[in-house]
Amino acid sequence: MKSKAWLKRNSKDFFVKEAKAKGYLSRGAFKLLEIDQKYKFISKSNNILELGSAPGGWTQLIFEINPNVLIYAFDLLDMKYTNKNLHFINDDFLIHKFKKKIGKFDLILCDIAPNTTGHKSTDHLRISSILSDIIALLDFYALPTSNFVFKIWKGSEEKNIINQIKKKYEKVSYFKPRSSRKESNEIYIVAQNFFV
């Protein structure tokens, strides 16, 4: 059940209202839209791996921009969006990797957010651990010259994560979407041109 403070904040949130007006499943779609307006990754991609895909706001936007793209999406929660070119796998990506080969991708998107404890440093360490495990698997899932966009909560392991990424991508940049709430410590990392 949502708190009164959460409901009050959402009722005044411009991007929540915009998401409803445009029929988006979540306000998070605007974060990806801002990223893509700058980097133009989605229209250039043939196949995308999306991690942390529920409820489907990003997926919905991806197909709006590029209707012919093929998406493999993973989440422990159910998706509220379907498409003939969407392969949704209701599983933990880090476990599922051993079950079936799904190929390599032009673009990997990761908006995973583990359940939060409310303790910022603990939550940061949890998301950093997941990201580190995903980065270790990039050789199996990233095509040469592909791109990777992921969310991290700022904290002590941030530099370590960036250093891991810089060993695999030609260019690494920070991006803070305007649609990301000001009080949020989330930041997106945009990694371009994967090299083997």
N, C-alpha and C positions, 0 to 999 in steps of 0.2 A: 504493500500500500504506500502511495506517494505521500510525503509530508506536506503540510500546508504551505511551508516556505517554498518547496519545490513547485507546487501548483501555482503559487502566486508569481514566482519568477518566470515560469513558462507562459503564463497568461500575458505577460508584458514583453516577452522575447520576440523581437522583430523576425528572427529567422524561423521560429516556431510558427508564427503567423504566415510567413511566406511559404513554408513547407506545406501547410494546410491548403493555402491558396493554389499552389501548383500541383497538389496531389502527391507530394513526395512522402515517403514512409517515415522519414526522419529529417530533422534539421541538419544532420550530419552530411546530407547530400551537398550542401553549400560549401562545405570544407573541401570536398573533392572537386567541386566545380571551380573553386578559386585556384586550386593547384593546377587543374587542367587548363584553365584560361592562360596561365603563365607558361606551362611546359608542353601542352598539346600532346600528351602521351596517348590518350585514349583513342583518338581517331586514327593514330598510326599503328595501333596494336591489332594483331589477329587473334591472339589468345591471352587471356588474363587469369592469373591466380589471385583470388581474393580471400584473405584470411581475416576472420572476425566479421562475417558478412551480414549477420542478422541485425535488424529486421529486413534489410534489403534496400536501404536508401541509396547506398553507393551503387549497387548492382542496377537499380532502376535508372539512375543517372547515366551509367555507362552505356546501357542499351539505347538511351535517348540520344546520346552523342554518336554511338557506333552500333547500329542495329545488327550488324553482321558478325560482331565479335563473338568468340567462344569463351565462356567463363567457367572455371572450376571454382566453386565457392565452398568454404568450410566454416562451420560454427557449431557450437554445442547447443545453441538455441535455434528454434525453428525460423525459417525465412517466411516472410509474408509476401514474397514476390516470386513469380514463376515466369519462365521464358523457354522457348524451345531450344535456345542455345546456351541455357544455363544448366550446369551439372552441380546440384547442391548436395554436399555430403555432410550429414548431421553427425559430425565426429570431431575429435581433437586431431588437427592436422599432424601434430608431432607424433601421434600414435598411428594414425592412418597411413603414414608414409611407408610403412612396412607391408601394407596389404595389397596395394595395386599401383602400378606405374601409371602416372597421369601425364607424362610428357614434360616438355619445357615451355617456358612462357616469355612473351615479349615484355610483359609488365606484371610485376608482383605488387599487390596492394595489401597492406596490413593495418587494420584499424582495431586490432585485438585490444580488449580492455579486461583484464582479470577482475574478478570481484574485489572491490576495494574494502580495506579495513578502516579507512579514515585516518590512518597513520601514514603521512606522505612518504617518509623514507622507506617504510615497509612496502607500500604499494609500488614505489619506484623500483625497488629491488625485484619485486615479482614480475613486473612487465619487462625489466631488463633481462631477467633470466630467460623468459620466453623468447625475447628477441635474439638473444645470443644463440639459442638452440636453432632458431629459424635461419639465422645468418650462416650457421655451420652447414646447413643443407642447401644453400644457394647453388652450389656447383651442380646439384642434381636437378634443379628446377628452373634456373635462369639461362636463357639463351644468350649467346654472345651479343654484346651491345644493348642488351635489354635494360630496363629501368626498375627501380624498387622504391616505393614510397611507404613509409611506416610512421606510426605514432609512437612517441615516447613521452613519459612524464619526466620532467627535469629532475636531476639529482646526481648523486655521487658516481653512478656507473655510466652516466651519459658520455663522458669522454672515452671510456673504454669501448662502448658500443660504436661510437664514431670512428675510432681507430680500427676496429674490426671491419667496418664498412669500407673504409678508405683503402683497405688491402684488396678489395674486390671491384671497386668502381672508380672510374676515371674522375668523376666530379661528384662532390657531396655538398649539399646545401641545406640550410635551415629554412623552414617556411612556417610562419604563424598566420593561419587564415583569419581574416576579419570576422568570420562567423564563429571562430573559437571564442568561448566566453573569456572576458578579460581576467576573471579570477582563476581561470583554469591554468595549471602549469603544464598542459600538454603542448607539444611542439611536433611538427612533422619534419621528417628527414627525407630529402629527395636525393636519391642516388642514381646517377646517370652513367650509362655505358659500362655494363658489366664486362669484365675481362677474365679470361680463363687463365 
